Amino acid sequence: MARGQRKTIEEKISAKEELISALMTRVESEKRELAELYDEKRRKELEAVSDLIEDAGLAPEEVVEMLQQYIENRAENAS
């Protein structure tokens, strides 16, 4: 059974370099998509917190103060 012409080592190297380049492009694309998903998740979490603050009728400054007090109390109790 006749086989096709064998590739030279240079052709094999070139093919691998092209494959690696294509895969690296794909990886970068997937990283960008992942970063966008993390950003979307963060926006949704912040929207939920914002909605809760608004529903409670609190000012953001009040929430910051409450959280700071909570963190201080928690640190004192952990010691």
Secondary structure, DSSP 8 states (H G I E B T S, - for coil): --------HHHHHHHHHHHHHHHHHHHHHHHHHHHHHHHHHHHHHHHHHHHHHHHHT--HHHHHHHHHHHHHHHHHHH-
